[in-house]
Structure formats: C-alpha cells, structure tokens
C-alpha cells in the first residue's frame, strides 16, 4: 500500500510498504528518507501517536493512502549555568536575549532578517529587549498555529470543502516559495533597490538635483525649492488645485516660464509648485517631450534631442537626502513574502557530509532542534564556524510568515 509521510517543515515522502510491515520497519524507512533518527521520531496517525513498534501497520489501522506525520523529538541536553534546558524547536525556545545577540554578531544574517522579517528586525534594532521579546513570541505563536493547522489538514477528510481550501492554500504558498527560491538563486539582483534617475541642473543660478520621471504628466517643483531659487514671485495662484497620484498634494500655483540650465545649455520649462513635495524638482513628460529627451540607460545619460546635450545620471552617493531616505524606508518595510525555506535533506551521503565538521559541533547544534542536514548545510556555508552557523539557523527560523 502507498503511504504519504510528511514533516512539520513541509517535506513530503511517498512510501510503498506492505500492510504486515512492523512499525519499527516503517520508522527505519522514514529515517532513510527524512534523515530523522528512528529513536528520535514519533509517527502520528489521525492525530494519535503510534508507540508499539512491534505491531504491524494493519494492526495500527493504517490503510492505503493514509498520511503520517513525523514528529522529531530531540532528547534534552545538559543544562547550562542558568539551569535551563534547551528543548526541541530550535529558535522557538531560545532566550530572546541570546537570539538577539547572535544575530547582532552576524551582519549577513541581520541583513537577511531585515529582508525576510522587517518587523522583527526593527524590534531587534530598537534596542528594546521587551519589544523584541513580544514580537518574537507573537510570531512564534503564529508559526505554531500554522503547524497545528497543517497537522489537522493532513489528518482530516480530504473531501471536506474546508480541507480542500486549506490544501489549495498550502499548494499556492509552496508555489510562491518555490518561485522566490528560484529568483534568489538565479536572479538575486532582483531583490536589490534600484537607484532612481536624478541629474544636476541649475534654476535661476541655484543648483538643483532634478528627478527624471517619464511617467509624470507635468513638471513640478516644491515650494521650498522655489523659495530657495527666488522664483516664488512668479507663481500664478490662479492655477492652484490638487495633484492626485499615489496620494494627494495641494498645488499652490504655476510658474509659466523658467529657464533650466543643464550642462551649460538653457532650456525653457514651466512648473507646477506643490506645497509639500519632498523632492526639489521633478522633470515630467511635458518637459521631456518638448526637448525630445532620451533616457539612455545603457550609457546612463539623459540626452536632450533639441540641443544634443548629454548629462549623466547621479550615482547613489550623489542622490539628494529625500531619495536616500526613500531607499532606506523601502529596505526597512520591504516585502514579507519570504517564508521558511527549509532545505530538503539529502537521501544519501549524509554521513560523509557530517564528517566534514567536528561531531561535537554538529551534535550541539542538532540538539537545539535543527535537523542534522540543516546543521551541516549551515556549517558548510559558515566554513565551519559554529557561531556563524547558529546565527544563520536562527535567522532562517525567524523569517516572516
């Protein structure tokens, strides 16, 4: 008969076994497939643990198409000087102060946490241990609720409409995770922040960093920039109104004709003056079409077609303050699509991989609730540094939902 075996981290294994096989033999097969030692696992069937290893699968009422859940029970290790025990669950049971210190020691893992779980990263960087503990506990509770829901789903009637909905949602989330893993593997540059297009220019003799936006209908200037360039006297309040886009801002008026100096060439333009605009000046499509401008991204220049003048786009270090703040805000409040990317254990050669590193280091990290495959992979990435590997494992387990 065919059985489906799953783990709390979402791995699925299809086994073809006989009904007269003893539970002990099934656990040995599960150990080979999952890498979880048979002596440290409990198989769950329809919400109940299977404990008698000498009984057959038929005697345990296991039948064709059933789903079994592997629960990894890690034996408690010797307590530290504080007298506390490290139980299974890895990061879920670690002291928040210890987790915070480990991640702060590793800039790479801190950057990973910022990307995958910005809420927890903000709490960590705030320096408030109580806030970090509260956010950590809330996320751990959400994770345990999801795990319980997955267990209920695996043991429920597969034809129940609610179970069908949960299965469909689980498949959808796995597809999203797979898509994200592929993007991180083959196109990591897609997760970086793009530097927006700014150029240097002068308005009424005053230097201004102008934002190039071919998606904006009109050229705009902030009230603060107009005052700095001493052209507020030219604002026509009859053109006041409201600018609508992602948000809304009040237009205090329009300047009908101003000369902009770009690379020594003077070009005419008009401006709508906004009351509370963070960037000084935005060159919109009206200005770009009037002067037949070409945005040449290959050469990283803006070409004025009417004069043949070229000016380079500014580098990241030359951006105005408002642009740098926007990039910082985007990186801190970025997407939380990242979910737990559990590495799939290898089905063969596990012993040889563990021999690369001291058995003491592998055992110490595995005792914290991580699988030996996860530990070996983390040690390999950290080049044998156990502390760095632990920080990586903690950061992985603390990724957002």
Secondary structure, DSSP 8 states (H G I E B T S, - for coil): -EEEEEETT--EEEEE--TT-BHHHHHHHHHHHH---GGGEEEEETTEEE--TTSBTTTTT--TT-EEEEEE--------TT-----TTGGGTS-HHHHHHHHHT-HHHHHHHHHH-HHHHHHHHT--HHHHHHHHHHHHHHHHHHHHHHHHHHHS-TTSHHHHHHHHHHHHHHHHHHHHHHHHHH-GGGGS-----EEEEEETTEEEEEEE-TT-SS-EEEHHHHHHTT-GGG-BGGG-EEEESSSEEEEEEEEEEEEEEETTEEEEEEEEEESS-SSSEEE-HHHHHHTTEEEETTTTEEEETTTTEEEE---GGGS-HHHHHHHHHHHHT-------------SS-HHHHHTTS-HHHHHHHHTTT--HHHHHHHHHHTTT-HHHHHHHHHHHHT---
